[in-house]
C-alpha cells in the first residue's frame, strides 16, 4: 500500500503540476483560459472514466494484468508528451495519459476494500488519500520548478517514473485468477463515456445541441440499464441506503477541490504577478501539513467514525472558501494561509467519504460502487474546472479581477450544499442504526 500510494501521488500530481503551469501554457500556445482549462479537465474526465472502467474490470480480470496495461499506457503516452508543441498534441497526450492513470485510483480502493479488514481499512484508505493530498499541494512545487527551468514539456518526464515501480508492484500484489463468468458490459461502458463526454462538452462549449445529445444519451443509458441483467453501472448500488447521498457529496467535494486548484495559480499569477516556481512555493505548505496530518487521520477515522471528520472537513473547507471570496485582493499570503487548512480538511473529507462508502456497500458491489463514486467525483472536478474557466471571462460587465470573488462564492455555495447533505446522511445513518439495534433487541 505505501508503494501504491507513491504511484498514486505521481498520477494525481499530474493534474496539479499542470495547474500551476497553466498560465505559462496559455501564454506559450496563445490560447484562452477557457480553452486552457481543457488541459486539466480532459485529464480529469478521462481519469474518472478509466477509474470506473478499471474498477469494473477488476471483477473479471486479475488486478495484476489491469495494472500492467494501465501503467504502460500512462508511461508511454508521457514519453510522447515530451515532444508535444501544439495544443492539439498536448490535449491528445493528456487524454491518453488519463486512460492509463485511472488504474491507480480505481484499483487502489478495490484492493483496500477487498483485502484489508474493516477495522484497519480506514487507515489504509487514509494512506491512499494521503498520496492524493500530497500531490494536490506538492505538485505545484514540482510543476513550478520544472516549468521554470525545463519548460512545461518536462512535466511529462515525472509520470514516466511509474514504469519503474511496475515490476515491484507486480511482485507484491495478490495473485488472482480470472473470473470469466463475470461479464463486462462493453455497451454500458461506451454509453458511460458518451454521457460524461457530451455533458462536459456541452458545458464548456455552452452548446444546447451538445446538451441535448448528452441528455438523450443519458436517457438511452437508463433504458439500457433496465433491460440488461448485469449492466456496467450496477443499479443495485443505488438501492444501498445512503450511497446516493455519498455520490452527491463526492461530486461536491471534487467541485470545490479542483475548482480551487484551478483558481489559485491564476489568482497568484494575475493579481500578484507570481512566477510558476513562486506559485508552487506558496501553495506547498498546505500539502506538507496535510501529509503530516494524514498519518493520524486514518487512525482517528477508525476510532471515532467517518461522519465526524466528514463534517469537520466540510466546515473548514467552507471557512477557507469564505476567506478567499472576501479577502483575495489583500495579499498572496491569504492563499498560503487558507490552503494550510484547506488541504488537510480536503484529505480528511475524501478519506472519510471513501471509507463510509466501503462500509455501506455490500462486498459484492464494492468494485462497481467505489468505481462509480470516483467517476462521479472526478466528473465533478472536470465540470468545476470547465465552469470556472468560463466564468472568469463570461460574466458580463465583471472584470477578471472581480470575477475571482464571484467564482469563489459559487464554490462556497457548493460546499455548503454538500455540508447540508452530510448532516442529512449522518442523521439518516443514526436512525437506521437505532432501528437495527431495536429490532435486534
N, C-alpha and C positions, 0 to 999 in steps of 0.2 A: 504493500500500500504506500509506503514512503516514496518508492521509485515511481510508482504510478502517479503520485501527487506531483513529483518533479516534472514528469512529462506533461501532465495537465497544466502545470504552471507555464510551460513553453507554449502550449496550444492556446491558452487564454491570453497570454501576453501578446500573442499575435494580433489581438484586437487592440489592446491598449498602446502597443508600440506605434501602430499606425494612427491612433487617435492623436497622440502628441505631435506626430509628423504631418498631420493633415494640412495645417496651414502652408507648409513647405511644398507638399504635393500639389495643392491647389495652385500655388504660385508657379511652380515649375511646369505643370501641364496646362496652365492657363484655362482652368475650369472654374465654375461657380461652386459655392459651398454646398448647395443642394445636390449638385452632381457629385461633388467630392464625398458627400455623405454615403454614396453607394460603395465607396471603398470599405467602409465599416459595415453598412447594413447588408451588403451582398455576402460578406463573410459570416455575419451573424445569422442570417436566414438559412444559408447553406449549412452552417454548423448545426442549427436547430433541426433541420430536416434530416441530415445524416445521423444526428444523435438518436432520433427516434427510430430510424431505419436500422441502425446497428443494434439498438436495444431489442427490437422485434426479431431481428435475425438471430439474436443470442438464444432464442427459444428453439432454434432449429440447427444452427451451425455452431461448432465449438468456438469459444472466445479466442483461442489462440489463432485460428485462421482469420477471424474477423480483424483482430489486431494487426496481423501481418499485412493484410490488404489495405487497411486504413492508414497505417503509418508509411507504407510505401507510396501511396498516393500523395500524402502530405509532404513527404521528404522530396520526392521527385518534382512535384509542382513548385516547391520552394526553390529548387535549383533553377527551374525555368524562370522564376520571378526575378532572379538576379540580373536578367537581361531585358526586363520589361521597361520600355522607354516611351510608351504611349498609354493613354487612358484605357483604350480597348484591351491591350495586352495585360495591363495591370488588373483590370476588372476580371478578365478571364482567369488569370492566375489566382486571384483571391477566391473565385468560385471553386476552382479545382482544389485549392488548399482546404476549403471548408468541407469538401466532400470526404476528405480523409480525417480531418480534425475531430469530427463528431465521435469517432471511435473511442476517444479517451473519456469524454464526459458520459457518453451513452453506456459504456460497459463498466466504468468505474463504480457507478451506483448499483448496477446489476450485480457485480461481484460482491460488493459490500453487503447488499441485501440478501444475496443467495448463500454466502459462506460465513458471514460473521454473526455470532449470536446477538440476539436483541439487546442484551444488557451491555454489550460493548459496541453496538452498531453506531450509536451516537458519536462516540469518539472517532470511529473510522470515517464516518461521513464528514465530521468536522475536519478531519485531516485532509480529506479530498477538497473540502471547501476552502481550506487554508491555501491550497495551491492556487485556486481562483482568486482569493482575496489578495494574496501577494502579487499575483500577476496584474490585477487591476491597478495596483499602485506602483510596483516596481517596474512595470512595463514602460511607463513614461520616462524613467531614468535611462533604461536601456535604449529605448527608442530615441530619446534626445541625444545620447552620446553617439549612437551610430549615425543618425541623421546629420549631426554636427560635423563629423569627421569623415564619414564614408558615403554620405548620401542615403536617401531613403531606400534605394535598391538593396543596400546592405542589410536591411531588416529581414530579408528573406533568408539570410545565412543562419539566423538563430534557429528557425524551425527545422533546418536540415539536421540539427543535433538529435532529433528524436530517432533517427535511423540508428544512432549508436546505442540507444537504450533498448532497441527492439530485441536483440538476442538475449539480453539479461531478463527482460520481461517474459519472454517465451520460456526461459528456464524455470522461473518461479511460478508461473501461472498454473492453476489446477488443470489436469488433463481431463477433458470431457469427451464424450462420444457424440457423434452426430445424431440428431433426432429427426429423421426424415418424415416421421409420422406427424410432426408439427408443420403444417403448411405455411408458406409465406405468401401473402396476398399481394401480388405484383400490381394488380389493377388498383387496389386500395392505396398502395404506396404512391403510385403515379398520381392518383387523384389528390392525395395529401400534398404532394409537391405543387401541383397545379393550383390548389386552393391557396396555399401560402404565397406563392409567387405572384399570382394575379392580383391578390388583395394588396400586396406590398407595392406592386407597380401602379395600381390604381391610386394609392395614396401619394406616392412620390410624383407621379405624372399628373395628379389631380384630374383623372380621366373618368368620366361617367361610363364610358364604354368598357374600360377595364374593370370597373366596379361591377358592372352588370355581368361581365364574363365570370368574375370571381364569385359573385353570389349564385349564378347559375351552376358553376362547378360545385359549389358547396351543397346546393340542393340535390344535384346528381349524386354526390358522395353520400349524403344522408339516405337517399333512396337505395343506393347500392348496399350500404351497411345493413339495412333492414332485410335485404334479400339473400345475403350470403351467410354461411354458417360461422366462418372464422375470419372476419374482416381484419384489415391492417390496424385500424383504430377500433380497439375492442370496446363495444358499447357497455359491457358489463362493468367497466371501471367507473362509469358514470352513476351506476347504481350503488357503489360503495359509499356509505354515509360520510359526508364531509369532503369527499375527494373533489367535487366540482368547486367547492369554495377554495380549496387549496390551489386549484388551477388558476382561479381569478387572482388570488394573492400572488402566485408566482409570476403571472403576467405583469401585474402592477409593480412588483419589486424590480423586475428587469427593465421595465419602462423607466423607472426612477434611476436605476444604476447606469444603464448605457446612455441615457439622456444626459446625465450629469458628466459622465466621462467624455462624451462628445463635446459638451459645452465648456468644460474647464479649460482645456488648452486654447480654445478660440477666445475665451474671455481674457486669458493671460496674454495672448498674442495681440488681440485687437485693442483692448482697453489699457494694457500696461506695457505693450511692446516687448514682451519677453521672448527670448530665443527658445528653440526646441530643448536645448540642454537645461536652461534655467527653468522651463516649464516642468520638465521631469523632476528636477531637484525640489521644486515647490510642492509637487504632488506626492513625492515619495514618502515623507514621514508618516502619512496616514497608512500606507501599506505596511510599513515596518511595525507600527503599533498594532495593526490588525493581525499580522503574522505572530506577534508575541502573544496577543490575547487568545488566539485560536488554540494555543496549547492547552488552555484551561477551559475554553468554551465547550468543547466536546464532553469533557468530564462533568461540567456543570449541567449540560443538557441531559445527560444520562441520570444525574442525581435529582435535578429539580423539574425536569419536564420541558417539552418543546414550546408550549404556549407562552410561558413566562418570558422566554428570550425572544420569541417572535414579537410580542407586544413591546418589550423594551427596545428592540431593534427598530421597530416602526416609529416609536416616539422620538428616538434620536435622529432617525432619517428626516422626519418631518421638521424637527427643530433646526437641523442644518440647512435644509432647503429654504426655510423661512429666513434664516440668516443670509443666505446667498441672494434671495429675492430682494431683501431690504437694504443690504449693506455692500452690494457688489462693487460699487464705484469707490469705496473708501480706500482699500489697499489690496495688493496682491496677496498679502498675508491672511486676508479673510478666507481665501481659497485653501491655503495651507492649514489654517486652524480648523476650519469646518471639516476638511477631509480627515483630520485626525480622529473625529468622531464618526464621520460618515462610513469610512471603510470598515472598522470593526463592527459597527452596527449592521452593515450590509452582510458581512460574513456570518454573524450570529443569526440573522434573519434567514439566510439561504440554508445554513446548516440545520436550523430548527424546522424549516419548511420541508426539506428533503427527508429528514428523519421522521417527521409527522406523517408524510406520505407513505414511507416504507412501513410505518406502524399500522395505518388504516387499511392498506391494500392487502388482500389475500395473497398468499405466497405464489399462487398460480398466475396472478395478474401483475406481479412486480415488474417484469420485463416491459410489458406494454404500458403499464401505468406510469412508471418512472420515465420511460421514453417520452410519453405524451406530455408529462409535466415539463420536461426540459424543452420539448418542442414549443409549448405554449410560452415558456419563459423567454426563450431567445427570439421567438416571433415578436413578443412584446418589445424586446430590446431593439430589434430591427425596425419596427414601426416607430419607436421612440426616436431613434437617430434620424430616420427619414423625415418625420414630422417636425422635429426640432430644426433641422436644416431648412425646411420650407418656411417655418415661422420666422426665422431670423431675417428673411428678406421678403416675406409675403404679407406682413401686417401693414395695411395701408396707412400712410402718414406717420409711421413709427420708425425712427432710425434704428440701425443695428444696435447702437449702444443702449438704447432703451428697450429694445426687443428682448435682450437677455433677461431683464427683470420679468417680462411677461411670460417667457418660456419657463423660467424657474417657478413662477406662480402656478403654471399648469402642472408641472411635476409635483409641486406641493399638494395640489388638489388630488392627483392620482394617489399619492402616498396616504392622504387622509381617508380616501375611499377604501384603500387596502386595509388601513387600521380598523375601520368600522367592520369590515368582513372578518378580520382576525378576532375581534371581540365577539362577533356573532358565532364564529366557529368554536371559540372557547366555551361559550355558554351552551351551545348545542352538544358539544362533546361531554360536558359535565352532566347534562340532562340524560344523555344516552347511558353514561356510566352509572348514574344513580338508578335508572330504570333497570339496568342489568343486575346491579347489586341487590335491588329489591326483589327481582324475580328469582335470583339465586337463593336469597334468604328465604 
